[in-house]
Each structure stands twice: as C-alpha cells, then as structure tokens.
Amino acid sequence: MKQFILTLLLGLLGFSPVYASFPVTANENTLEEVDSEEKTITSPVKDTPLGNWSLLMGLAWFPMLIAGVLFSLEGSEEYFVFLFLSSAASFVGSIITGFISLKRGEKPKWKAIVGLSLTLGIILLSIIVPLLESIPFY
C-alpha cells in the first residue's frame, strides 16, 4: 500500500513540471502578420566547360581514326574496333557539346566554334568536294 501511494504521489507531482515546461501565450486567438516578400533563390550552378570538351574531342577524333586504320593494317582488329568506336563517339560528342556550349553562352566561345568546325567542316567538305569535281575547269 505504501508503494502505491508513493507511486501515485510521484506520478502526480512528476507530471506537473512537464505541463508548464513550454511557453504559454495569453492571446492564443490573435493572428500574426507574416512578411511575404518574394525572394529568388539562386542555386550555385557549376559552369560546365563544354567548350573545352568540344575542342578536345574535335582535335582527338581524327588521330584516333588514323591510329585505328594503322592498327587494322597490322592485323589487330580489337584495337581497330576500339579506336574506331572512340573516334566516332568523339566526333558526335564534339558536335553535341559544341552546340550545347554555344546555346548556354559559355565563354570563351572560340573553343566551341573550333570544336564544331573541326567536325562539321569534314562533313561539309565531304559534300562539297564531289560537287566541285563535276565542274569542268578549263
């Protein structure tokens, strides 16, 4: 019986400080005005050097293609396939990264322009040269 009374007293007295342990305001029905200013949050976007990638891939695709052809002449087809696929990926990647870099307005622009001209120039030459061969020069 003594344990029951002690438990009851500690239970009642023990919860009374918990009831008032947080701040209580007298005016619970009042509304507070909240400042609703619009703030723009800018996320820190890293500048991606796509112009640099376009230039590097534009410079790398042709030597990789030549190396692949030389490897194919010596008989190792694995190197030829690897270098040919790498060259094709570099060719297409240079075009894609060059266009994206110019669209985003990344600086310096000359790197993207050179990367694009190294790849798209070859395509234009392959179209223009057969047309020039059909013109008779006297």
NORFENDA-V222259 format. One record per pair of residues at least 6 apart in sequence whose ideal C-beta (glycine too) atoms are under 8 Angstrom apart, sorted by the first residue. I is the first residue (numbers start at 1). GAP is how many residues later the second one is. Records with the same first field share a line. If there is no record, write none. Layout:
I=GAP + GAP
This chain:
47=59
48=58
49=57
50=47 + 48 + 50 + 51 + 54 + 56 + 62
51=46 + 47 + 50 + 55 + 56 + 57 + 58 + 59 + 60 + 61 + 64
52=59
53=40 + 41 + 44 + 62
54=39 + 40 + 41 + 43 + 44 + 47 + 57 + 58 + 60 + 61 + 62
55=39 + 56 + 57 + 59 + 60
56=59
57=33 + 34 + 36 + 37 + 40 + 58
58=32 + 36 + 40 + 56 + 57 + 58 + 59 + 60 + 61
59=56 + 59
60=30
61=26 + 27 + 29 + 30 + 33 + 57 + 58
62=25 + 56 + 60
64=19 + 22 + 23 + 26
65=18 + 19 + 22
67=16
68=11 + 12 + 13 + 14 + 15 + 16 + 19
69=11
71=8 + 9 + 12
72=8
91=28
94=21 + 22 + 24 + 25
95=21 + 24 + 25
97=15 + 18
98=14 + 15 + 17 + 18 + 21
99=17
101=8 + 10 + 11
102=7 + 10 + 11 + 14
106=6
